[in-house]
Amino acid sequence: MPLDLTIAIPVLNEETNLPGCLNSIGKDLARKIIVIDSGSTDKTNQIALEFGADILQFEWNGRFPKKRNWFLQNHTPTTKWILFLDADEYLTYEFKNELIVKLSTDDKAGYWLKYSIWFMGKKLKGGYPLYKLSLFKVGSGEYERIEEQRWSNLDMEIHEHPVLNGSIGHFKNKIDHRDFTGLSNYVRKHNEYAIWEAKRWLVSGNDKETRSKWTLKQRLKYRLMGSVWIGPSFFFGSFFLLRGFLDGRRGLAFAILKMSYFNQIHCFITEQEKYKERT
């Protein structure tokens, strides 16, 4: 019997990743599987329909809400639980078994999920762990409200998390985070993310209400963003403290790319601050 669960998958031109994501879910795990599309021009919608998923079309106007909050507000799931998956995230057998057990209890508003990170074709052994608050009860909250005027072309909540009413648990087993679109797409996406992160840092630095809802990880990250040491700090922590060196050349390359990402953010922030001084 399917779980009282809706799985929502926000997408844009994900014909490469989506088949594996849907197949990892299977037909009988959840009552609803919904693909939230932003106008894909490849075979994304065809793949979703052939699998039997429902499709919603989303067109962003550059303001709040973005894709996930828009879905929660305008197409509120009728199930008890909602799980947001990206198209490059694949449910493992162990995760699904734990999911069945966790959803049989009723004492949590949501759960932090753990993800294994695949890079250059193999799972990483070390480096910073990836966690997302992607599973929660419908009606228990929504993603952070961030007012923006199209800081970037990102129409979906990326590094925001749901702000929930109630206690939050943790999963032990991991979802596989595997992006098969290649390094060029990885670099392109992180360039967009860096612009967005810099803009958010600039507008939220003095907003106490926004900062009060940040996680400990967010507080640390945004505190470091104004420093040129954010990139080297990430590299040292990822490669040495969290044993990214166990992955050899792949671990080194991953840590360097992430260091470059955080350095980009710092440079964007510095550039914008200098521009304000001249105007």
N, C-alpha and C positions, 0 to 999 in steps of 0.2 A: 504494500500500500504506500503511495507517495507521501512524503512528508508534507506537513502543513507549511509549505515554504514556496516562495517565489524567488527564482534566480534571475536577476536582471544583468544583462551584458551590454554595456555601452560600446558602440563601435563606430568606426569610420574606415572604410576600405580595409577590411580585415579578412579577406578571402584566404590568406596564407595561414593565419592563426586560428580562425574561428572553427573550422572542422574539428581540430583536435580538442578544443575547449568543449564543444558540444558533445563530442563522443565520450569525453572523460566524465561528463555529467550523467549521460545515459538517459533513457526514456522514462524511467520509473522512480527517480529519486525525488523529484519535486512536482508539486501540482501544476506550477506554471514556470515556463522559461520564456523570458521576454528579451528580445534584442532591440535596443534603443539606438537607432541609426541616425547619423547626421548627414544623410544624403550621399551614401556611398555610390561610387561609379563603377565598382568592380562587381564580383559575383557574391558579395556579402549577403545581400537580401535573398538571393536564390538559394544559397547554402542554408540560411536560417529557415526558409520555408520548406525546403526538402527535409530538414530534420524534424519539422513540426513545431518550431518555435513561433510565438507571436512576434510581430514587428510593429514598433512605434517609430514615427519619424519626428525628429526634433530639429528645430531651426533656432539657433541662438541669436538674440538681439544685442549681444554685447554687455548685458547687465545681469543682475541676479533675477531669477535663479539659473544656474547652469544645469547640465543634463541630469545629474542624479537627483538634485532637489526638485527639479521640474517634474521628474517622474513621480517622486513621492507626493508632491502636492497636487498634481493633475491626473495621475493615474494610480492612485493609492492602491496597493495590493490588497486583495481580499483574504490573503493568507495571514497566518499569525506571524510568520518570520519572513525577512527579506535578506537575501545574500547578493551582494554586488560582486561580480567577477569581471575582470578585463579579459579580452579575447585571447591574451597570451598567458592566461592562468588556467592550470589544468588540475582538476580534482584527483587526488590519489585515492587508492583503495583504502588506505589507513585513515585518511581524512574523512571519507564518506562514512566509514564505520563509527568514527568518533562523533560525527555530525548526528547520526541517528540516535546515539546515546544522549548527547547534549540536549537535543531538542525534545527529548522525552521528559526533561525536567522544566520547571517553571520559575526558577529563582533568579534568573539573570535577565537584564534588559538587552544585553548584547555580548559579543565575544571578540577579543583581539585574536586575529588569525596569524599564523606563521607561514612564511613562504621560503622555499628553497630557491636560490638564484642560479640560473643557468647562464653561462657566458662562454661564447665561442664554442658552443656545442657540448659543453660538459657542466655538470653541477659543481658549483664552488664549495669547497670544504671550509674556507675561512672567510673573513671579512665581516662587515657589519650585518647583523640580521635584519630581515625585513618583516615588519608587522603592519597589519592594517585592521582597523575596526570596521569590518565589512559585513558582519552578520549581526542583525539586531531585530528586535520585535517591531513590527509595524506600529507606528504611533508613538514610539518611545522617544523620538527625536528626529533630527535631520542634520545634514552636513552644515558646517560652519557657514554663517551668513556673511559673505564678503561682498561688499558693494564695489563694483569695478566698472570702469568705462573701457572695456576691451583692451586690457593691458597687453594681451597677446591674442593669438587665434585659438586659444585653448577653450573649447566650449564645455569642458567637463571638469568637475572638481578633481584636482590632481593630488595635492598634498594636504588637502583639508581632511578632517575626520568628522564623524557624526558626534554631535553633542547630545548625550542621552540622559534620560531620567531613570535612575536605577543602578544597581550594581552590575559590574562588567567582569566577565570571566575570560579565561584564556584557553586556547586549544594547544594540545601537545603535538599533534601530527600536522604536517605541512602540506600546503598547496604548492605545486610546481609552477614557478614563474619562468616560462620559456618563450622567448620572442624569436620567431623564425624569419623575421624580415631583414635581418642582417645588421652589421655595425653601422652602415651609413644611415639607416633609419634610427638607430639608437642615438647616434650623435645629433641628428636633426631634431629629434624629440627633446633631447636634453638642452639644446640651444633655446628652444621655446620655453621649456621649464625654467631655465635660468633667468630669462627676461621677466617671466611672471613672478618668480621668487623675489627678484630685486624690486619690482614695483610694489609687491606686497610689503616688503620690509620698509620701504619709504613711506607708505601711507599708514602703516599700523604701528610704527614705533612709539607714538604718543597716545595710542588708543588703549586705555586701560581695560575697557570692557572686552575688546578683542583679545588682548593678552591674557586675560583671566581665564579664557577657555582653552588656552594652549596646553598641550601635553608637555611633560618634562623634556622630551626630545625636541619639541618645537621651541621651547624656551631657550634651550642650549644652542640650537642651531641659529636662531635669530639673534641671539646675543653675540655669536661669533661672526655673523655676516658682515658686520661693519669693520672687521679686522682682516688685514692681508694674510693673517695666519690661518684662516679657515681652511684653505686648500691643503697646506702642509699638515695641519692638525688632523684632517680627515685621513690623509695618506698614512701618517704614522699610526693612527689608531686602527685603521683597516688592515694594513699590511703587517704591522708588527704586533700590536696588542691583541688583535683579534685573529691573528695567525693567517692572514691572507697569503703569506709566504708558502703555506702548504700547497697552494695551487700553482706554484712555480711561475712560469712566464705569464700564464693567464691571470693569476692573482696579481702580479705586478702591473700588467696592462689594465686590469679592472680598477685597481687603486689609483693609477695615474689618470685614467679617464674621469674618475669621480673627483679627483683633486682638481682637474681642469674645470669640471663643471662648477664646483664651488668657487674657484678662482674667477670664472666668468661672472658669477653672481656679484662678487665683490667689485669687479671692474665696472659692471653695469651700474651698481650703486654709486661708485665714485664718479663715474661719468655724469650721472644725473645730478648729483650734488654740485659738481662744478658748473653744470649748465645753469642750475638755479642761481648760483652766485653771479653769473654773467648777465642774467635777465632782471 
